[in-house]
Amino acid sequence: MTPHGIRTLTAVLLTIAATTAFACASHTPLVDCVAVDGVTPICGFQNPEDLVALDDDWLLISQMPLTDTPGNLVAFRPADGTRRILWPTDAKTPAAAPDDACSPPAVEAFGPHGLDLSRDRTTLLVVNHGGREAVERFAVGERNGFPTLTWSGCIPFEEEAMLNDVASLPDGGFVVTQMVGSSALAPLGLVLGLDTGRVWHWSPEAGIQAIPDSEGNGPNGIVVSPDGETIYYSEWGAQQLVRLRRDGTDRRTAPLGFHPDNLSWTPDGRVLAGGQITGPIQATGCFDLAEGGCSLASAVATVDPTTLAVRRVWTHDPATAAGGISAALHHGDVIWLGAFGGDRIGRIPAD
């Protein structure tokens, strides 16, 4: 879900609900922060939409904004629960280079979304909706035993391309999903099953180019094969995973049975998908929760990258500890769960 489009999406979907005589489902937020049904919640976060493993010790989490509170990037150490906001900080942000097309993001409007680390793990790529549509670049460092992030540049996109998730390529480029357009009627396509977005490829040499045959109903999470030639992305509205060569050939799909959000790789080379068991109308119930956790039922599945065989590894229906799951990350002996709305991440055993 794109933060700066949340209000537009909510308004459109609620209008649809009213004019077609079915109401948007209400959600009672999850208030208790205790382990239930094999899920351990960790509370005190703000819309922790995506997460990546920086190393064996630290996770990096994108905290999307609330209506009156900007987003940020936070480091979390599972071993002892330590958290530290890495950006923005009080440290002075360097000015953009003279040949850069953008300046540092506006702190008061920062809207981080999908994350990915570069292949050499020295750069964090962040989809940002705050004040502009862009993929921001942050240099990853270390100081006094804590990770650091320093803004180092961005690749701006047209405002009508409401981006979602990003994946780095071996050559220094990246691919990024566009879930929907920015017009007031664009989100209608999610309900109607229409193509609402696509996947874009950026390289230093060629700039931004559309990947052929990547159009879909709500392109969302994305990962790339080790050689950089095959992309896997979740089609949220169609409840499926798509495999596609980067040149637009050999498109294949795998139905998942839930709305897949962000993707990641398991240690043994499978695609890991987390998402929601709901529809577009019901999902609006967890936008901009003032307190508590999202109560949307959720699921996690693995997909074999070669055969596209799907294995459901977790179902949380009804959600009792953590819901509205937007990310699943296998780290150590745990699968960590992010959520697009609410105050918590979660963990489940990675067996």
C-alpha positions as CSV (number, residue, x, y, z in Angstrom):
1,M,0.0,0.0,0.0
2,T,1.4,3.4,-0.9
3,P,1.3,5.8,2.0
4,H,0.6,9.1,0.1
5,G,-2.2,7.3,-1.8
6,I,-3.8,5.8,1.3
7,R,-6.3,8.6,1.7
8,T,-7.2,8.5,-2.0
9,L,-7.5,4.7,-2.0
10,T,-9.6,4.8,1.2
11,A,-12.0,7.4,-0.1
12,V,-12.4,5.7,-3.4
13,L,-13.0,2.3,-1.9
14,L,-15.4,3.6,0.7
15,T,-17.3,5.3,-2.0
16,I,-17.6,2.0,-3.9
17,A,-18.8,0.3,-0.8
18,A,-21.5,2.9,-0.2
19,T,-22.7,3.0,-3.8
20,T,-22.8,-0.8,-4.2
21,A,-24.6,-1.5,-0.9
22,F,-21.9,-3.3,0.9
23,A,-20.0,-1.7,3.8
24,C,-16.3,-1.6,4.5
25,A,-15.6,-4.1,7.3
26,S,-14.6,-2.6,10.6
27,H,-11.7,-3.9,12.4
28,T,-11.2,-4.0,16.2
29,P,-7.4,-3.3,16.7
30,L,-5.3,-5.9,18.5
31,V,-4.6,-4.3,21.9
32,D,-2.8,-7.1,23.9
33,C,0.8,-7.5,23.1
34,V,1.3,-11.2,24.2
35,A,2.2,-14.3,22.4
36,V,-0.9,-16.1,21.0
37,D,-1.3,-19.1,18.7
38,G,2.5,-19.4,18.1
39,V,2.9,-15.7,17.1
40,T,5.0,-13.4,19.3
41,P,4.2,-9.7,18.8
42,I,6.8,-6.9,19.4
43,C,5.0,-3.7,19.9
44,G,5.8,0.0,19.9
45,F,6.4,0.4,16.1
46,Q,4.7,2.6,13.6
47,N,3.3,0.9,10.5
48,P,6.4,-1.4,10.1
49,E,5.7,-2.2,6.4
50,D,8.9,-3.8,5.2
51,L,12.1,-5.2,6.8
52,V,15.5,-6.5,5.6
53,A,18.3,-8.2,7.5
54,L,21.4,-5.9,7.6
55,D,23.6,-8.7,9.2
56,D,23.3,-11.4,11.8
57,D,22.4,-8.9,14.5
58,W,20.3,-6.1,13.0
59,L,17.1,-5.7,11.0
60,L,16.2,-2.5,9.2
61,I,12.5,-1.6,9.2
62,S,10.6,1.0,7.2
63,Q,8.0,2.8,9.4
64,M,5.4,4.4,7.2
65,P,3.8,7.7,8.3
66,L,0.6,8.2,10.1
67,T,-1.6,11.2,9.2
68,D,0.3,13.6,11.5
69,T,3.5,11.8,12.0
70,P,6.2,11.3,9.3
71,G,7.9,8.0,8.7
72,N,11.4,6.8,9.4
73,L,13.9,4.0,9.1
74,V,14.7,2.2,12.3
75,A,17.3,-0.5,13.3
76,F,16.1,-3.3,15.5
77,R,18.3,-5.8,17.3
78,P,16.3,-9.0,18.0
79,A,18.8,-10.3,20.6
80,D,17.9,-7.6,23.1
81,G,15.1,-5.6,21.6
82,T,17.3,-2.5,21.0
83,R,15.9,0.0,18.5
84,R,17.4,3.1,17.0
85,I,16.0,5.5,14.4
86,L,18.7,5.7,11.7
87,W,17.0,8.3,9.4
88,P,16.1,11.0,9.9
89,T,18.5,11.9,12.7
90,D,19.9,15.1,14.1
91,A,23.0,14.7,12.0
92,K,23.2,17.1,9.0
93,T,22.1,15.5,5.8
94,P,24.6,16.1,3.0
95,A,23.4,18.2,0.1
96,A,22.7,16.6,-3.3
97,A,25.5,16.4,-5.8
98,P,25.4,19.2,-8.4
99,D,24.4,16.7,-11.1
100,D,21.7,15.0,-9.0
101,A,18.1,15.5,-10.0
102,C,16.8,15.7,-6.4
103,S,17.7,17.1,-3.0
104,P,17.5,15.2,0.3
105,P,14.0,14.1,1.3
106,A,11.9,16.4,3.3
107,V,12.1,15.1,6.9
108,E,8.6,16.3,7.8
109,A,7.1,14.4,4.9
110,F,9.3,11.3,4.7
111,G,7.2,8.3,3.6
112,P,9.4,5.1,3.4
113,H,7.9,2.0,2.0
114,G,9.7,-1.0,0.3
115,L,13.3,-1.7,1.2
116,D,16.3,-3.6,-0.3
117,L,20.0,-3.7,0.2
118,S,22.4,-3.5,-2.6
119,R,24.3,-6.7,-3.5
120,D,27.4,-5.5,-1.6
121,R,25.2,-4.4,1.3
122,T,26.7,-0.9,1.3
123,T,23.6,0.9,0.0
124,L,20.0,0.7,1.2
125,L,17.3,1.4,-1.4
126,V,14.1,2.9,-0.1
127,V,10.8,3.6,-1.9
128,N,9.7,7.1,-0.7
129,H,6.4,8.8,-1.2
130,G,7.1,11.8,1.0
131,G,6.9,14.9,-1.2
132,R,7.9,13.0,-4.3
133,E,7.9,9.5,-5.8
134,A,11.5,8.3,-5.7
135,V,13.8,5.5,-4.8
136,E,16.2,7.0,-2.2
137,R,19.7,5.7,-1.7
138,F,21.3,5.6,1.8
139,A,24.9,4.6,2.5
140,V,25.1,2.0,5.2
141,G,27.8,2.5,7.8
142,E,28.6,1.7,11.4
143,R,29.5,3.8,14.5
144,N,30.0,2.6,18.1
145,G,28.4,-0.8,17.4
146,F,25.3,0.6,15.8
147,P,24.4,0.8,12.1
148,T,24.1,4.2,10.4
149,L,22.4,5.5,7.3
150,T,23.5,8.5,5.3
151,W,21.3,9.8,2.5
152,S,23.4,9.6,-0.7
153,G,21.0,10.4,-3.6
154,C,17.8,9.4,-5.3
155,I,16.2,8.4,-8.6
156,P,12.9,10.4,-9.0
157,F,9.9,9.0,-10.8
158,E,6.8,10.6,-12.3
159,E,4.2,11.5,-9.7
160,E,1.6,9.3,-11.4
161,A,3.7,6.2,-10.7
162,M,2.8,5.2,-7.1
163,L,5.7,2.9,-6.3
164,N,5.7,0.0,-3.8
165,D,8.8,-2.2,-3.5
166,V,12.3,-2.2,-4.9
167,A,15.0,-4.9,-5.6
168,S,18.6,-4.3,-6.3
169,L,20.4,-5.7,-9.4
170,P,24.0,-7.0,-9.6
171,D,25.0,-4.2,-12.0
172,G,24.0,-1.4,-9.6
173,G,20.6,-0.9,-11.0
174,F,17.2,-1.9,-9.6
175,V,13.7,-2.9,-10.4
176,V,10.7,-1.3,-8.7
177,T,7.0,-2.0,-8.7
178,Q,4.2,0.4,-9.4
179,M,1.1,-0.8,-7.7
180,V,-1.4,1.8,-9.0
181,G,-1.6,5.2,-10.6
182,S,-2.2,8.4,-8.7
183,S,-5.5,9.5,-10.1
184,A,-8.6,9.3,-7.9
185,L,-10.1,6.5,-9.9
186,A,-6.9,4.4,-10.4
187,P,-7.5,2.2,-7.3
188,L,-10.8,1.1,-8.7
189,G,-8.8,-1.3,-10.8
190,L,-7.9,-3.3,-7.7
191,V,-11.5,-4.0,-7.1
192,L,-12.4,-4.6,-10.7
193,G,-9.4,-6.9,-11.4
194,L,-7.9,-4.6,-14.0
195,D,-4.2,-3.9,-14.7
196,T,-3.3,-1.1,-12.4
197,G,0.5,-1.0,-12.5
198,R,3.7,-2.6,-13.8
199,V,7.4,-3.1,-13.1
200,W,10.1,-0.6,-13.9
201,H,13.8,-1.1,-14.5
202,W,16.4,1.6,-13.7
203,S,20.1,1.4,-14.7
204,P,22.8,4.1,-14.6
205,E,23.2,3.8,-18.4
206,A,19.6,3.6,-19.6
207,G,17.6,5.3,-16.9
208,I,14.0,4.3,-16.2
209,Q,12.4,1.8,-18.6
210,A,9.2,-0.3,-18.4
211,I,9.7,-4.0,-18.3
212,P,7.6,-5.6,-21.1
213,D,4.6,-7.8,-20.1
214,S,4.9,-6.8,-16.4
215,E,1.4,-5.1,-16.2
216,G,-0.8,-6.5,-13.5
217,N,-3.5,-6.0,-10.9
218,G,-1.6,-4.4,-8.0
219,P,2.2,-5.3,-8.5
220,N,3.6,-5.2,-5.0
221,G,6.6,-7.0,-3.5
222,I,9.6,-7.9,-5.7
223,V,12.8,-9.9,-5.6
224,V,15.4,-10.8,-8.2
225,S,17.3,-14.0,-9.0
226,P,21.0,-14.0,-8.1
227,D,22.1,-13.4,-11.7
228,G,19.7,-10.5,-12.0
229,E,17.9,-11.9,-15.0
230,T,14.6,-13.1,-13.5
231,I,12.2,-11.1,-11.4
232,Y,9.5,-12.4,-9.1
233,Y,6.8,-10.1,-8.0
234,S,3.6,-10.3,-6.2
235,E,0.4,-9.3,-7.9
236,W,-1.6,-8.2,-4.9
237,G,-5.0,-7.9,-6.5
238,A,-4.8,-11.2,-8.4
239,Q,-3.5,-13.1,-5.4
240,Q,-0.6,-14.6,-7.3
241,L,3.2,-14.5,-7.7
242,V,4.6,-13.7,-11.2
243,R,7.9,-14.9,-12.6
244,L,9.2,-13.0,-15.5
245,R,12.5,-12.6,-17.3
246,R,13.8,-9.1,-17.1
247,D,13.5,-8.7,-20.9
248,G,9.8,-9.4,-20.6
249,T,9.8,-13.0,-21.8
250,D,8.7,-16.4,-20.2
251,R,6.0,-15.0,-17.9
252,R,4.6,-17.6,-15.5
253,T,2.2,-17.3,-12.5
254,A,1.6,-19.2,-9.2
255,P,-1.7,-18.7,-7.4
256,L,-1.2,-18.1,-3.6
257,G,-4.8,-18.0,-2.2
258,F,-4.1,-14.7,-0.4
259,H,-3.1,-11.1,-1.3
260,P,0.7,-11.3,-1.4
261,D,2.6,-8.2,-0.3
262,N,6.4,-8.0,0.1
263,L,8.7,-10.8,-0.9
264,S,12.1,-12.1,0.3
265,W,14.5,-15.0,-0.2
266,T,14.7,-17.9,2.3
267,P,18.2,-19.2,3.1
268,D,17.6,-22.3,0.9
269,G,16.6,-20.2,-2.1
270,R,12.8,-20.1,-2.1
271,V,10.7,-17.0,-2.5
272,L,8.9,-16.1,0.8
273,A,5.7,-14.2,0.5
274,G,3.7,-12.6,3.3
275,G,0.2,-11.1,2.8
276,Q,-3.4,-10.6,3.8
277,I,-6.4,-12.9,3.7
278,T,-8.9,-10.1,2.8
279,G,-10.0,-7.9,-0.1
280,P,-9.3,-4.3,-1.1
281,I,-12.3,-2.9,0.7
282,Q,-11.5,-4.7,4.0
283,A,-7.9,-3.6,3.9
284,T,-8.8,0.0,4.4
285,G,-9.8,-0.8,8.0
286,C,-6.1,-0.9,9.0
287,F,-5.0,2.3,7.3
288,D,-3.8,4.9,9.8
289,L,-4.5,3.0,13.1
290,A,-4.0,5.4,16.0
291,E,-3.1,2.6,18.3
292,G,-3.0,-1.2,18.5
293,G,-2.3,-3.7,15.8
294,C,-4.1,-4.6,12.6
295,S,-6.5,-7.5,12.9
296,L,-6.6,-8.6,9.3
297,A,-6.1,-12.4,8.9
298,S,-2.8,-13.1,7.2
299,A,-0.7,-15.8,5.6
300,V,2.9,-16.7,4.6
301,A,3.9,-19.1,1.8
302,T,7.0,-20.2,0.1
303,V,7.4,-20.6,-3.7
304,D,9.9,-22.8,-5.5
305,P,11.6,-20.4,-8.0
306,T,12.0,-23.2,-10.6
307,T,8.7,-25.2,-10.4
308,L,6.6,-22.4,-8.8
309,A,5.3,-25.0,-6.4
310,V,3.5,-23.2,-3.5
311,R,3.6,-24.3,0.1
312,R,1.6,-22.4,2.8
313,V,3.7,-22.3,5.9
314,W,1.6,-20.1,8.1
315,T,-2.0,-19.0,8.4
316,H,-3.3,-16.6,11.1
317,D,-7.1,-16.5,10.7
318,P,-8.5,-14.9,12.8
319,A,-5.6,-12.7,13.7
320,T,-5.0,-12.7,17.4
321,A,-1.5,-11.4,17.9
322,A,-0.4,-9.7,14.6
323,G,-2.3,-9.0,11.4
324,G,-2.3,-7.1,8.2
325,I,1.0,-8.8,7.4
326,S,3.0,-7.1,4.6
327,A,6.4,-8.7,4.9
328,A,7.9,-12.1,5.9
329,L,11.7,-12.4,6.5
330,H,13.5,-15.6,7.4
331,H,16.3,-14.6,9.7
332,G,18.1,-17.1,11.9
333,D,15.5,-19.6,13.2
334,V,12.7,-17.1,13.0
335,I,10.3,-15.7,10.4
336,W,9.9,-12.0,11.1
337,L,6.6,-10.4,10.1
338,G,6.0,-6.7,9.1
339,A,2.6,-5.0,8.9
340,F,1.3,-2.2,6.7
341,G,-0.8,-0.8,9.6
342,G,-0.6,-0.8,13.4
343,D,2.0,-0.9,16.2
344,R,3.7,-4.2,15.9
345,I,6.0,-6.7,14.1
346,G,5.8,-10.4,14.9
347,R,7.8,-13.5,14.9
348,I,7.0,-17.2,14.2
349,P,9.2,-20.2,14.3
350,A,11.0,-20.8,10.9
351,D,10.4,-24.6,10.9
